[in-house]
Amino acid sequence: MTLEWDGDKITAAIEGGAESALTVAGEVLLDESNRRAPIETGALIRSGVVIAEGTEAAVGYTSVYAARQHEEVGWSHDAGRQAKYLETALTGNTDRLEQTIATQLSKHLGGNS
């Protein structure tokens, strides 16, 4: 039996698809966060961004009041809206986000997922 090691090729392929996979997962997270975020004018939700570079990604909001709105758990919100909107979207969807990344990487590697 002959064994051929393609680890370097696989690592390169994964790294090549990581940014795209993280962008897709970031968009899923942002969508979930937007479903929870307080909405009065819509400015907060419109300020949501996903940035992926290499094997790292960030999801957040650029509105000047986004951080305070996120942290003020005592503020009143419309039904279905809440503080900690990004945090709860992340903690409540880790399995879904991991599966999204796995599916996207599989596609990049030529899989059928």
C-alpha positions in Angstrom: 0.0 0.0 0.0 1.2 3.5 -0.9 0.3 6.5 1.2 0.5 9.9 -0.3 0.4 12.9 2.1 -1.5 15.9 0.7 -1.6 17.8 4.0 0.0 20.9 2.6 -2.4 21.0 -0.3 -5.4 20.6 2.0 -4.1 23.2 4.4 -3.6 25.7 1.5 -7.1 24.9 0.2 -8.7 25.4 3.6 -6.8 28.7 4.1 -7.9 29.8 0.7 -11.5 29.2 1.4 -11.5 30.4 5.0 -12.2 34.1 4.3 -15.2 33.3 2.1 -16.5 30.8 4.6 -16.1 33.2 7.5 -17.8 36.0 5.5 -20.9 33.7 4.9 -21.0 32.7 8.6 -20.6 36.4 9.6 -23.6 37.3 7.4 -25.6 34.6 9.1 -24.6 35.9 12.5 -25.4 39.5 11.5 -28.8 38.5 10.2 -29.6 36.7 13.5 -28.3 39.7 15.5 -30.4 42.1 13.4 -33.5 40.1 14.3 -32.8 40.9 18.0 -31.4 44.4 17.8 -33.5 47.3 19.0 -35.1 49.1 16.1 -36.5 52.6 16.2 -35.2 54.2 13.0 -33.3 51.3 11.5 -30.0 53.1 11.7 -28.5 50.6 14.1 -29.3 47.6 11.9 -28.2 49.4 8.8 -24.8 50.0 10.4 -24.1 46.2 10.8 -20.9 45.0 9.1 -19.0 41.8 8.5 -15.3 41.9 7.8 -13.3 38.8 7.1 -9.6 38.7 6.4 -7.7 35.4 6.1 -8.7 33.2 9.0 -10.3 35.9 11.1 -13.6 37.7 11.0 -15.5 40.4 12.8 -19.2 41.2 13.0 -20.3 44.4 14.5 -22.2 47.7 14.2 -20.7 51.1 13.3 -23.4 53.2 14.8 -22.1 55.6 17.5 -24.6 54.2 20.0 -24.3 50.5 19.1 -22.1 49.5 22.0 -24.2 51.3 24.6 -27.4 50.0 23.1 -25.9 46.5 23.3 -24.8 46.7 26.9 -27.8 48.6 28.5 -29.8 45.6 29.8 -32.2 47.8 31.7 -33.5 49.7 28.7 -37.0 48.9 27.3 -37.3 47.4 23.9 -40.1 46.4 21.5 -41.2 42.8 21.7 -38.6 40.5 20.3 -35.9 43.2 20.6 -33.2 43.2 23.3 -29.9 44.3 24.6 -27.0 41.9 24.1 -28.4 41.3 20.6 -25.1 40.4 19.0 -23.9 38.3 22.0 -27.1 36.2 22.2 -27.1 35.7 18.4 -23.6 34.3 18.7 -24.2 32.1 21.7 -27.5 30.9 20.5 -26.2 29.9 17.0 -22.8 28.4 17.5 -23.7 25.1 16.0 -25.3 26.7 13.0 -22.3 29.0 12.5 -19.9 26.1 12.7 -22.0 24.1 10.2 -22.1 27.1 7.9 -18.3 27.3 8.0 -17.9 23.6 7.5 -20.3 23.6 4.5 -18.6 26.5 2.9 -15.2 25.0 3.3 -16.5 21.7 1.9 -17.7 23.5 -1.2 -14.3 25.1 -1.5 -12.6 21.7 -1.3 -14.9 20.3 -4.0 -17.4 18.6 -1.7 -21.1 18.3 -2.4 -22.3 19.7 1.0 
